[in-house]
Amino acid sequence: MLIGGSVLLSYQLILDYLRHHEESNNDRPQYFDHLFASTIIGSTAGFFLGGAPRFVFIGAFVTSFILSPMLWWMKTHARMNA
């Protein structure tokens, strides 16, 4: 539970850091902030779970090209009682 909670907390903190001046001119879509936060979390997971430095890049690649679009779709469309 601690690991899952820390992953979700780090995702929210990264998003809050990227969007902390919402009143300013922020032309970046929210998807790119989601992509950046997910890629940082994926590369960190690859660092901790892998045995070699290449797993950092593998974790970032897999997260940015496979997991992040699926998670974005789940976040926006696959909600119960939306």
N, C-alpha and C positions, 0 to 999 in steps of 0.2 A: 504494500500500500504506500509505503514511503517513496519508492521509486516512481510509481505512477503519479502520485501527487506532486512530486518534484518536477516531473516532465510537464504536467499541465501548468504548474505554477511558472516554470521557466518560459513556456510558450506565452502565457499571459503577460509576463514581465517584459519579454522581448517586444510583443505587440504594443504594450503601453509605452515602451521607450521609443519605438518608431513613430508612434502617433501622439506624442505628448503635447504637441503644439497643433491641435486640430484646427484652431481658428486661423492659423497661417495658411499660406497657399500650398496646399499639399495635393499635387496632381497625380500622385502615385496611386494606382488602384490597390484595394485591400488585398487582392490576390498576391501581389508581389511581396507585401509584408508577411503574409502567411507562408509564402514560398521561402523567404529568407529565414523566418523563425523555424520552420520545419527542417530546413537544411542545416542550420546550426545545431539543432537537437539531434538530427541524424548523424552528423559528423562527430558529435560528442559521444553518442552511443557507440559508434564505430571505434572511437578511441578507447573507451572503457571495455568494450566486449571483445575487440579484436586483439590479436597477439602481435601485430606488426603495424607500422605506420601506414601501410597501404589501406588498411581498413577504415581509416579516417576518410580517405577519398572515395572508397567504395560506399561507405555509409552516406556521404554527402550526395553522391551520384544517384544512388538508388532512391534516396529520400526525395531529391529534387525532381527526378523524372518519373517516378512511379508512385510513391506514397503521397506526396504533397498534392497532386491533382485529385487523387481519390479522397483524401481527407478534406479537401476544399469542397468537393461535391457532397460529401457526407455532411459537412458543416452547413451548407446552404440549402440542400434539397432533401436530404434523407432525415428529416426531423419527425418525431412523433408529436402529434398535437401542435403543429406549427401555427 
